[in-house]
Amino acid sequence: MRTVASSEPRIQEVRVTRDEIIAYLVDGRVISVPLAWSWRLSEATAAQRAHFRIIGTGQGVHWPDIDEDISVEGMLHGAPAPHTRDREATVLTEAKPQGPASKRTQAARAKGRTDGGRRHARG
């Protein structure tokens, strides 16, 4: 039986400095991203940054004290994690109705209803 080496990048070791997240991969590569790419890590204490575990078979790293996960794929191909206030602004923007009204709303308007298509009981 022949064993084929995995072509998937896997993390063997991680080091977090004041400025970088550095991952040492099983295949010998060393990759790093700016610490600012993870706002949680950049706002964490040195002790919180030092408390992590490699997850999966090296697919990522988890920092339980700050609930942060970074994948090797994210480090290789990703972009900075949006800050919570950026995410909240995105969620609010995405929640606003955009574009044409729904077919149901259009049908109600066509029939002259303004109650969203609901009929009220008469009594």
C-alpha positions as CSV (number, residue, x, y, z in Angstrom):
1,M,0.0,0.0,0.0
2,R,1.3,3.4,-1.0
3,T,0.6,6.5,1.1
4,V,0.2,9.8,-0.8
5,A,1.2,13.0,0.9
6,S,-1.7,15.4,1.3
7,S,-1.5,18.5,-0.9
8,E,-3.7,20.4,1.5
9,P,-1.8,23.0,3.5
10,R,-1.7,22.1,7.2
11,I,-0.5,24.1,10.2
12,Q,2.1,22.5,12.4
13,E,2.9,25.4,14.7
14,V,1.7,29.0,15.3
15,R,3.3,32.0,16.8
16,V,1.6,35.4,17.4
17,T,3.7,38.4,17.8
18,R,2.7,42.1,18.4
19,D,2.4,42.5,14.7
20,E,1.9,39.2,13.0
21,I,0.2,35.8,13.1
22,I,2.8,33.3,11.8
23,A,2.0,29.8,10.8
24,Y,4.6,27.1,10.2
25,L,3.2,24.6,7.8
26,V,3.8,20.8,7.7
27,D,5.3,21.1,4.2
28,G,8.0,23.6,5.4
29,R,6.4,26.8,4.3
30,V,6.1,29.7,6.7
31,I,3.2,32.1,6.2
32,S,2.2,35.2,8.1
33,V,-0.5,37.8,8.1
34,P,-0.8,41.1,9.9
35,L,-2.2,40.8,13.4
36,A,-4.7,43.6,12.4
37,W,-6.4,41.0,10.0
38,S,-8.0,39.7,13.2
39,W,-9.5,42.5,15.2
40,R,-10.2,40.0,18.0
41,L,-6.5,39.0,18.3
42,S,-5.3,42.6,17.9
43,E,-7.5,43.7,20.8
44,A,-6.6,40.6,22.9
45,T,-4.1,40.5,25.7
46,A,-0.7,38.7,25.2
47,A,-2.0,35.9,27.4
48,Q,-5.2,35.4,25.3
49,R,-3.1,35.4,22.1
50,A,-0.8,32.7,23.6
51,H,-3.7,30.4,24.5
52,F,-4.7,28.6,21.3
53,R,-5.0,25.2,19.9
54,I,-4.5,23.8,16.4
55,I,-7.8,22.4,15.1
56,G,-8.7,19.6,12.7
57,T,-5.5,18.1,11.4
58,G,-3.9,21.5,11.0
59,Q,-6.7,23.2,9.0
60,G,-6.9,26.1,11.5
61,V,-6.3,27.6,14.8
62,H,-8.8,28.4,17.6
63,W,-8.4,30.9,20.4
64,P,-11.0,29.9,23.0
65,D,-10.6,33.0,25.3
66,I,-11.6,35.3,22.5
67,D,-13.7,32.9,20.3
68,E,-11.5,33.4,17.3
69,D,-10.8,30.9,14.5
70,I,-8.4,31.4,11.6
71,S,-8.0,28.8,8.9
72,V,-4.8,28.1,6.9
73,E,-6.8,28.7,3.7
74,G,-7.9,32.0,5.1
75,M,-4.3,33.0,5.8
76,L,-3.2,31.9,2.3
77,H,-6.1,33.4,0.3
78,G,-8.3,35.4,2.6
79,A,-8.8,39.0,3.6
80,P,-9.0,40.7,7.0
81,A,-11.9,39.8,9.2
82,P,-14.5,42.6,9.3
83,H,-14.8,44.3,12.7
84,T,-18.2,43.8,14.4
85,R,-19.2,47.3,13.8
86,D,-18.4,46.8,10.1
87,R,-20.5,43.6,10.1
88,E,-23.4,45.3,11.9
89,A,-23.4,48.0,9.2
90,T,-23.4,45.4,6.5
91,V,-26.2,43.5,8.1
92,L,-28.3,46.6,8.5
93,T,-27.6,47.6,4.8
94,E,-28.5,44.1,3.6
95,A,-31.7,44.1,5.7
96,K,-33.1,47.1,3.9
97,P,-35.4,46.3,1.0
98,Q,-33.7,46.9,-2.2
99,G,-34.8,46.6,-5.8
100,P,-38.3,46.0,-7.0
101,A,-41.0,45.0,-4.6
102,S,-41.9,41.4,-4.2
103,K,-44.5,39.8,-6.5
104,R,-46.9,39.6,-3.6
105,T,-46.6,43.3,-2.8
106,Q,-47.0,44.2,-6.5
107,A,-50.1,42.0,-6.8
108,A,-51.6,43.7,-3.7
109,R,-50.9,47.1,-5.1
110,A,-52.5,46.1,-8.4
111,K,-55.7,45.1,-6.6
112,G,-55.6,48.4,-4.7
113,R,-54.9,46.8,-1.3
114,T,-52.5,48.5,1.0
115,D,-52.8,46.0,3.8
116,G,-50.2,43.6,2.3
117,G,-52.9,41.3,0.9
118,R,-54.5,40.5,4.3
119,R,-58.3,40.7,4.6
120,H,-59.8,42.0,7.8
121,A,-62.7,40.3,9.4
122,R,-66.0,42.3,9.2
123,G,-68.2,42.3,12.1
